[in-house]
Amino acid sequence: MDTYQPLRTAVATVFALVVLAAIAGGIVVYFGLYNVAATHEHANVLYHLLHTVMRRSVGARADDIPVPNLDSPHRLDNGFVLFREHCVQCHGAPGVSPRAFAFGLRPAPPDLVPPAKDWPPSHLYWVIKYGVKMTAMPAWEYQVSEQELWDLTAFIKRLPTLSPADYRQWNTRLPPTGNTAVANALPSSRIGNVMAGRRAIDEYLCATCHQIPGVVGGDSTVGPPLAGIGTRKYIGGTLSNSPENMLRWLRDPQQVKPDSAMPNLHIREQDARDIAAYLYTLNQTSPQ
């Protein structure tokens, strides 16, 4: 008697199910059966699967992050200003509705009171800093400073204690100044870091206009391909190619060439140094 027959049968059954699932998934993808319109909510199973994946992923990466003191009045005030400028448009606030565009996002941006109650500060900080794929939650790592990331975290943790009247008092006490620009300067002493530049390429949406070797989605032809950019004679057809000029171009191309289609992305100085360091590694022949 073959004592391994039940095991072989079980393995064969599992394999057949996997193959069938792959075929079914392929049919759904190929024939466009899944409706990706934002006017249709996610299937319930998919929604809960994505949410579970997100929570487990954040926990695995954020559990050991040390948390600074979040009770400083100055930190909370600055966190409120940042929240009003960058967060309330999608998430709303006590007594404040999100902006109209947020109603069309899928998955819908959550009210932040429940996660502020239930999530550890390090988890909130991680999501604010790195964002979440397949949602509209952006990564703020390249837009605000490390201190400001924690300021935002501190204020969000305070949200469950605020009534609509409390939020209005904060808004009255800290009126908008009219200066809505995000801080974009960091100390310039650190040399460019290639790996940080590769990440920054994603964050500043470079792949939406350029072909970039090794970057997912980097196949756009709006701007010139970036392969081999380090060996070209000129940058933007105007500046001689040097690290200093690359920084000038990345920081404010419109100042260098006013009719350039490349906009000023308000790239922070250190991010520009990192991106330049990465670009100079793309020294292979440009794709045809």
C-alpha positions as CSV (number, residue, x, y, z in Angstrom):
1,M,0.0,0.0,0.0
2,D,1.3,3.4,-1.0
3,T,1.4,5.4,2.3
4,Y,2.2,8.6,0.5
5,Q,-0.8,8.5,-1.8
6,P,-3.0,10.8,0.3
7,L,-0.2,13.3,0.5
8,R,0.3,13.2,-3.3
9,T,-3.5,13.6,-3.8
10,A,-3.5,16.6,-1.5
11,V,-0.5,18.2,-3.3
12,A,-2.1,17.5,-6.7
13,T,-5.4,19.1,-5.6
14,V,-3.7,22.2,-4.2
15,F,-1.7,22.5,-7.4
16,A,-4.8,22.2,-9.6
17,L,-6.6,24.8,-7.5
18,V,-3.7,27.2,-7.9
19,V,-3.6,26.7,-11.7
20,L,-7.4,27.2,-11.9
21,A,-7.1,30.4,-9.8
22,A,-4.3,31.7,-12.0
23,I,-6.3,30.9,-15.2
24,A,-9.4,32.6,-13.7
25,G,-7.3,35.7,-12.7
26,G,-5.8,35.8,-16.2
27,I,-9.3,35.8,-17.7
28,V,-10.4,38.6,-15.4
29,V,-7.4,40.7,-16.3
30,Y,-7.3,40.0,-20.0
31,F,-11.0,40.6,-20.7
32,G,-11.1,43.6,-18.4
33,L,-13.9,42.1,-16.2
34,Y,-12.9,44.0,-13.1
35,N,-14.3,47.5,-13.1
36,V,-11.6,49.9,-12.1
37,A,-13.8,53.0,-12.2
38,A,-13.6,55.0,-9.0
39,T,-17.4,55.3,-9.1
40,H,-17.6,51.6,-8.1
41,E,-16.3,50.6,-4.6
42,H,-13.8,47.8,-4.2
43,A,-15.2,44.3,-3.8
44,N,-15.6,43.6,-0.1
45,V,-13.1,40.8,0.0
46,L,-10.5,42.8,-1.9
47,Y,-11.0,45.8,0.3
48,H,-10.5,43.8,3.5
49,L,-7.5,42.0,1.9
50,L,-5.8,45.3,1.0
51,H,-6.5,46.8,4.4
52,T,-5.1,43.8,6.2
53,V,-2.0,43.8,4.0
54,M,-1.5,47.5,4.7
55,R,-1.8,47.1,8.5
56,R,0.5,44.1,8.7
57,S,3.0,45.8,6.4
58,V,3.0,49.0,8.5
59,G,3.3,47.1,11.7
60,A,6.3,45.1,10.5
61,R,8.2,48.2,9.6
62,A,7.1,50.7,12.2
63,D,6.9,48.8,15.5
64,D,10.5,49.6,16.5
65,I,10.6,53.2,15.5
66,P,11.5,55.3,18.6
67,V,8.8,58.0,19.3
68,P,9.9,61.4,20.5
69,N,7.9,63.6,23.0
70,L,4.6,64.5,21.2
71,D,3.1,66.7,23.9
72,S,5.0,69.9,23.2
73,P,2.6,72.8,22.6
74,H,4.8,74.1,19.8
75,R,4.9,70.7,18.2
76,L,1.1,70.5,18.4
77,D,0.6,74.0,17.0
78,N,2.9,73.3,14.0
79,G,1.2,69.9,13.5
80,F,-2.2,71.7,13.3
81,V,-0.9,74.1,10.7
82,L,0.5,71.2,8.6
83,F,-2.7,69.2,9.0
84,R,-4.8,72.1,7.8
85,E,-2.5,72.7,4.9
86,H,-2.0,69.2,3.7
87,C,-4.5,66.7,5.3
88,V,-7.9,68.2,5.9
89,Q,-8.6,68.4,2.2
90,C,-8.9,64.6,1.9
91,H,-9.6,63.5,5.5
92,G,-11.7,66.3,6.9
93,A,-11.5,67.4,10.5
94,P,-14.0,67.8,13.5
95,G,-16.8,69.7,11.9
96,V,-14.9,70.2,8.6
97,S,-15.8,68.3,5.4
98,P,-13.2,67.0,3.0
99,R,-12.9,68.9,-0.3
100,A,-15.1,67.7,-3.2
101,F,-12.4,65.8,-5.0
102,A,-11.9,63.5,-2.0
103,F,-15.4,62.1,-2.4
104,G,-14.3,60.5,-5.7
105,L,-11.3,58.6,-4.3
106,R,-11.3,54.8,-4.0
107,P,-10.6,53.6,-1.4
108,A,-12.1,56.6,0.4
109,P,-9.8,58.6,2.6
110,P,-10.6,57.6,6.1
111,D,-11.7,59.9,8.9
112,L,-8.5,60.0,11.0
113,V,-10.1,59.8,14.4
114,P,-10.3,56.0,14.5
115,P,-6.7,55.3,13.5
116,A,-5.6,58.2,15.8
117,K,-7.3,56.3,18.7
118,D,-6.1,52.8,17.8
119,W,-2.8,53.1,16.0
120,P,0.6,53.6,17.8
121,P,2.2,56.9,17.0
122,S,5.0,55.1,15.1
123,H,2.5,53.6,12.7
124,L,0.9,56.9,12.0
125,Y,4.3,58.5,11.5
126,W,5.3,55.7,9.0
127,V,2.2,56.1,6.9
128,I,2.6,59.9,6.8
129,K,6.3,59.6,5.8
130,Y,6.1,56.7,3.3
131,G,2.5,56.8,2.0
132,V,0.5,53.7,0.9
133,K,0.5,52.2,-2.5
134,M,-2.8,51.8,-4.4
135,T,-4.4,54.6,-2.4
136,A,-4.3,58.3,-2.7
137,M,-2.1,58.6,0.4
138,P,1.1,60.2,-0.7
139,A,4.5,59.9,0.9
140,W,5.5,63.2,2.7
141,E,9.1,62.2,3.2
142,Y,10.3,64.5,0.4
143,Q,7.9,67.4,1.2
144,V,8.3,68.1,4.9
145,S,11.1,67.7,7.4
146,E,11.6,64.9,9.9
147,Q,10.5,67.2,12.7
148,E,7.4,68.2,10.8
149,L,6.5,64.5,10.2
150,W,6.4,64.0,14.0
151,D,4.5,67.3,14.4
152,L,1.8,66.0,12.2
153,T,1.8,62.7,14.0
154,A,1.4,64.5,17.3
155,F,-1.6,66.6,16.1
156,I,-3.3,63.6,14.6
157,K,-3.0,61.7,17.9
158,R,-4.7,64.6,19.5
159,L,-7.7,64.6,17.0
160,P,-9.9,62.2,19.0
161,T,-10.0,64.8,21.9
162,L,-11.1,67.7,19.7
163,S,-14.7,68.8,19.2
164,P,-15.7,70.9,16.2
165,A,-15.6,74.0,18.6
166,D,-12.1,73.0,19.7
167,Y,-10.9,72.7,16.1
168,R,-12.4,76.1,15.2
169,Q,-10.5,77.6,18.2
170,W,-7.2,76.2,16.9
171,N,-8.1,77.7,13.4
172,T,-8.8,81.1,15.0
173,R,-5.7,81.1,17.1
174,L,-3.5,80.0,14.3
175,P,-4.9,81.7,11.2
176,P,-3.3,81.0,7.8
177,T,-0.4,83.3,7.0
178,G,-0.7,83.1,3.2
179,N,2.7,81.4,3.0
180,T,1.7,77.9,2.0
181,A,5.0,76.8,0.5
182,V,6.4,73.6,1.9
183,A,9.8,74.0,3.4
184,N,12.2,72.8,0.7
185,A,15.7,73.4,2.1
186,L,17.9,71.1,3.9
187,P,21.6,71.4,4.9
188,S,23.6,71.1,1.7
189,S,26.7,69.5,3.3
190,R,25.7,65.9,2.6
191,I,26.9,64.6,-0.8
192,G,24.3,63.0,-3.1
193,N,23.2,59.5,-2.2
194,V,22.5,57.3,-5.2
195,M,19.9,55.1,-3.4
196,A,18.1,58.1,-1.9
197,G,18.1,59.6,-5.4
198,R,16.5,56.5,-6.9
199,R,13.6,56.9,-4.3
200,A,13.3,60.6,-4.9
201,I,13.0,60.0,-8.6
202,D,9.7,58.2,-7.8
203,E,8.5,60.8,-5.3
204,Y,8.9,63.7,-7.7
205,L,7.1,61.9,-10.5
206,C,10.0,62.0,-12.9
207,A,8.8,58.8,-14.6
208,T,5.6,60.5,-15.7
209,C,7.6,62.5,-18.3
210,H,10.8,60.5,-18.9
211,Q,12.0,57.1,-19.9
212,I,14.2,56.0,-17.0
213,P,16.0,52.6,-17.0
214,G,15.0,50.4,-14.1
215,V,12.1,52.6,-13.0
216,V,8.6,51.0,-13.1
217,G,6.4,53.0,-15.4
218,G,9.4,55.0,-16.6
219,D,8.5,54.8,-20.3
220,S,7.0,58.2,-21.0
221,T,8.1,60.3,-24.0
222,V,6.9,63.7,-22.8
223,G,10.5,64.6,-22.0
224,P,13.8,63.2,-23.2
225,P,15.0,59.8,-22.1
226,L,17.3,59.9,-19.1
227,A,19.5,56.9,-20.0
228,G,23.0,58.2,-20.7
229,I,22.3,61.7,-19.3
230,G,25.5,61.7,-17.4
231,T,27.5,61.5,-20.7
232,R,25.6,64.2,-22.6
233,K,27.3,67.5,-23.4
234,Y,24.4,69.7,-22.4
235,I,21.6,69.7,-19.8
236,G,18.3,70.9,-21.2
237,G,20.0,71.9,-24.4
238,T,21.4,74.9,-22.5
239,L,23.8,74.2,-19.6
240,S,27.1,72.4,-20.0
241,N,26.8,69.1,-18.2
242,S,28.3,69.3,-14.7
243,P,27.1,68.3,-11.3
244,E,26.7,71.9,-10.3
245,N,24.6,72.7,-13.4
246,M,22.6,69.5,-12.9
247,L,21.6,70.9,-9.5
248,R,20.7,74.2,-11.0
249,W,18.5,72.5,-13.6
250,L,16.8,70.2,-11.1
251,R,16.1,73.0,-8.6
252,D,14.6,75.5,-11.1
253,P,14.6,74.7,-14.8
254,Q,12.4,77.6,-15.6
255,Q,15.0,80.0,-14.3
256,V,17.6,78.4,-16.6
257,K,15.3,78.1,-19.6
258,P,12.0,79.9,-19.3
259,D,10.4,78.2,-22.3
260,S,11.2,74.7,-21.0
261,A,8.3,72.3,-20.5
262,M,10.0,71.0,-17.4
263,P,8.3,72.7,-14.4
264,N,9.8,73.8,-11.1
265,L,9.0,70.8,-8.9
266,H,10.3,72.6,-5.8
267,I,12.9,69.9,-5.2
268,R,14.7,70.3,-1.9
269,E,18.4,70.9,-2.2
270,Q,19.5,67.6,-0.7
271,D,16.9,65.7,-2.8
272,A,18.3,67.4,-5.9
273,R,21.8,66.3,-4.9
274,D,20.6,62.7,-4.4
275,I,18.7,62.7,-7.8
276,A,21.8,64.1,-9.5
277,A,23.9,61.4,-8.0
278,Y,21.5,58.8,-9.3
279,L,21.2,60.3,-12.8
280,Y,25.0,60.2,-13.2
281,T,24.8,56.4,-12.8
282,L,22.5,56.1,-15.9
283,N,25.5,56.1,-18.3
284,Q,24.3,53.5,-20.7
285,T,23.1,54.3,-24.2
286,S,19.8,56.0,-24.5
287,P,16.9,53.7,-25.6
288,Q,15.8,54.1,-29.2
